[in-house]
């Protein structure tokens, strides 16, 4: 059985992946490819309570708790934003509420996203992180019971 990497290790792997790219066009293509690889998002989950407010584009984020870890599903109507959502979902899915709540976004500076994204996209990324942390806090308080399902 494969051992799950820690969130810090996964963030470092992402930093290393981004370091391989020669320029930001290649990095944007990578981000877009992450979004294209997201599983289809069910239409019935495109509800107001799952919207991530603060994003310029439409973004939906769903979370469920299973076996002590949170699983996220998400979608967006814009290519780069969908890729950023995928990046966050890939990093934070399968993590415990405590691991998510003790994390930060310092890795984004090392990747260079904060300086290469428009201010509105950076705000959207921060809003996604806030929503992920809100789910983690809720599941942490509820002791792993998913009250939204």
Buried (B, 14 or more C-beta within 10 A) or exposed (E): EEEEEEBEEBBBEBBEEBEEEEEBEEBBEBBBEBBEEBEEBEEEBBEEEBBBEBBBBBBBBBBBBEEEBBBBBBBBEBBBBBBBBBBBBBBBBBBBBEBBBEBEBEBBEBBBBBEEBEEEBBBBBBBBBEBBBEBBEBBBEEEBEBEBE
